[in-house]
Amino acid sequence: MDLNISGRTALVFGGSKGMGYAAARQLAREGVNVVIAARTEAVLQSAARALTDETGCAVRYVVADITKPTGRDAALSACPAPDILVNNADGYPPGDFRDWTDAVWHEALDMMMVGPIEMIRRVVDGMQERRFGRIINIVSRSVKAPHAELGLSNGARSGLVGFVAGLARQTVRHNVTINNVLPGAFDTDAQARHIAKLSALTGKPAVEVRREKEGHNPAGRFGRPEEIGALIAYLASDLTGYVTGQSWLMDGGEYPGTY
Ligand SMILES: NC(=O)c1ccc[n+]([C@@H]2O[C@H](COP(=O)([O-])OP(=O)(O)OC[C@H]3O[C@@H](n4cnc5c(N)ncnc54)[C@H](OP(=O)(O)O)[C@@H]3O)[C@@H](O)[C@H]2O)c1
């Protein structure tokens, strides 16, 4: 399948690791000019080098924190007119909502809702003028099937998905689509941190927590980042101008509903 996006430009937040890296890799393989953004320069540098070496496309990087206005400015200085934007950052660790103060909620909202919405605000008009835009938010299955211990994610990410549902219907006639991907458990550093926190909360060894989580999944395993990277590249393609405001679950069948 030819995604017909060779020569386009993509800004991929959280592109130095995990699912963001996998999305950047797939886009670079398609001939897209990719800029990856994250907070840690050394990791970004080696990720950009590995992607460039593998794909033959010169992948650039920018140190940029999506939660901060200065980070968003830096990202757009490095990539002023992206055709494709992947919004992605960290999640929040599990915990008890009684411990989450006002300040914690605001931090979580900046990470999982306000940062991505601000990036959309800054790029969407240019995309509409150029009559091509693809925005993909890496969210979480938690907006469809809440996890009791992930209340910050359940709440803040639902805010993003709710906002996007309205905007995506306004931009699509200009060939600008906005979609969300909802990962289940994927084998990344973030998943390892999540397991470590659950292990600390429950007293179970981390290997046991992992074995149980994999065992509960109908696929019997965690997702591989490249699997969701391919979905993101498809949603970023020229073929998806009629798909907008949707949330694409990829979880090995763990969500139990028929629809
Ligand atoms: N893995 C899973 O099972 C799973 C399941 C559901 C949802 N999710 C969510 O999906 C997202 C991606 O997860 P992942 O597993 O791919 O994580 P990951 O492997 O830890 O990678 C996260 C990436 O985001 C960057 N990042 C973190 N905070 C950032 C910020 N404030 N601004 C810019 N970049 C930032 C990280 O680099 P720096 O730290 O250097 O900035 C890194 O490049 C997270 O929101 C996670 O909660 C993950």
The ligand as a Tripos MOL2 file, in Angstrom:
@<TRIPOS>MOLECULE
LIG
   48    52     1     0     0
SMALL
NO_CHARGES

@<TRIPOS>ATOM
      1 N1          3.0640    1.5250   27.0540 N.am      1 LIG1
      2 C1          1.8270    1.3000   27.3820 C.2       1 LIG1
      3 O1          1.4360    0.1730   27.7270 O.2       1 LIG1
      4 C2          0.8010    2.4170   27.3430 C.ar      1 LIG1
      5 C3         -0.5430    2.0830   27.4350 C.ar      1 LIG1
      6 C4         -1.4980    3.0910   27.3710 C.ar      1 LIG1
      7 C5         -1.0900    4.4010   27.2270 C.ar      1 LIG1
      8 N2          0.2450    4.6840   27.1600 N.ar      1 LIG1
      9 C6          0.6100    6.0980   27.0030 C.3       1 LIG1
     10 O2          1.1570    6.3010   25.7180 O.3       1 LIG1
     11 C7          2.1530    7.3460   25.7750 C.3       1 LIG1
     12 C8          3.4680    6.8500   25.2090 C.3       1 LIG1
     13 O3          3.8750    5.7440   25.9900 O.3       1 LIG1
     14 P1          5.1930    4.9120   25.6760 P.3       1 LIG1
     15 O4          4.9400    3.6000   26.3200 O.co2     1 LIG1
     16 O5          5.5810    4.9800   24.2600 O.co2     1 LIG1
     17 O6          6.2310    5.7360   26.5950 O.3       1 LIG1
     18 P2          7.8390    5.7730   26.6240 P.3       1 LIG1
     19 O7          8.4240    4.5960   25.9670 O.co2     1 LIG1
     20 O8          8.2050    6.0830   28.0270 O.co2     1 LIG1
     21 O9          8.1720    7.0600   25.7220 O.3       1 LIG1
     22 C9          7.6720    8.3170   26.0930 C.3       1 LIG1
     23 C10         8.2850    9.3680   25.1730 C.3       1 LIG1
     24 O10         7.6940   10.6290   25.4730 O.3       1 LIG1
     25 C11         8.7340   11.5640   25.8030 C.3       1 LIG1
     26 N3          8.1480   12.5090   26.7500 N.ar      1 LIG1
     27 C12         7.7440   12.2690   28.0150 C.ar      1 LIG1
     28 N4          7.2670   13.3840   28.5660 N.ar      1 LIG1
     29 C13         7.3710   14.3610   27.6320 C.ar      1 LIG1
     30 C14         7.0630   15.7350   27.6040 C.ar      1 LIG1
     31 N5          6.5500   16.3570   28.6790 N.pl3     1 LIG1
     32 N6          7.2840   16.4430   26.4640 N.ar      1 LIG1
     33 C15         7.8020   15.8330   25.3770 C.ar      1 LIG1
     34 N7          8.1310   14.5300   25.3440 N.ar      1 LIG1
     35 C16         7.9260   13.8160   26.4680 C.ar      1 LIG1
     36 C17         9.8540   10.6880   26.3490 C.3       1 LIG1
     37 O11        11.1270   11.3010   26.2930 O.3       1 LIG1
     38 P3         11.6460   12.2380   27.5130 P.3       1 LIG1
     39 O12        11.2980   11.5430   28.7820 O.co2     1 LIG1
     40 O13        13.1000   12.3780   27.2540 O.co2     1 LIG1
     41 O14        10.9230   13.5390   27.3420 O.co2     1 LIG1
     42 C18         9.7760    9.5340   25.3590 C.3       1 LIG1
     43 O15        10.3380    9.9040   24.1160 O.3       1 LIG1
     44 C19         2.2160    7.7650   27.2440 C.3       1 LIG1
     45 O16         1.3380    8.8450   27.4590 O.3       1 LIG1
     46 C20         1.6810    6.5400   27.9750 C.3       1 LIG1
     47 O17         1.1340    6.8510   29.2390 O.3       1 LIG1
     48 C21         1.1890    3.7390   27.2100 C.ar      1 LIG1
@<TRIPOS>BOND
     1     1     2 1
     2     2     3 2
     3     2     4 1
     4     4     5 ar
     5     4    48 ar
     6     5     6 ar
     7     6     7 ar
     8     7     8 ar
     9     8     9 1
    10     8    48 ar
    11     9    10 1
    12     9    46 1
    13    10    11 1
    14    11    12 1
    15    11    44 1
    16    12    13 1
    17    13    14 1
    18    14    15 2
    19    14    16 1
    20    14    17 1
    21    17    18 1
    22    18    19 2
    23    18    20 1
    24    18    21 1
    25    21    22 1
    26    22    23 1
    27    23    24 1
    28    23    42 1
    29    24    25 1
    30    25    26 1
    31    25    36 1
    32    26    27 ar
    33    26    35 ar
    34    27    28 ar
    35    28    29 ar
    36    29    30 ar
    37    29    35 ar
    38    30    31 1
    39    30    32 ar
    40    32    33 ar
    41    33    34 ar
    42    34    35 ar
    43    36    37 1
    44    36    42 1
    45    37    38 1
    46    38    39 2
    47    38    40 1
    48    38    41 1
    49    42    43 1
    50    44    45 1
    51    44    46 1
    52    46    47 1
@<TRIPOS>SUBSTRUCTURE
     1 LIG1         1 GROUP 0 **** ****
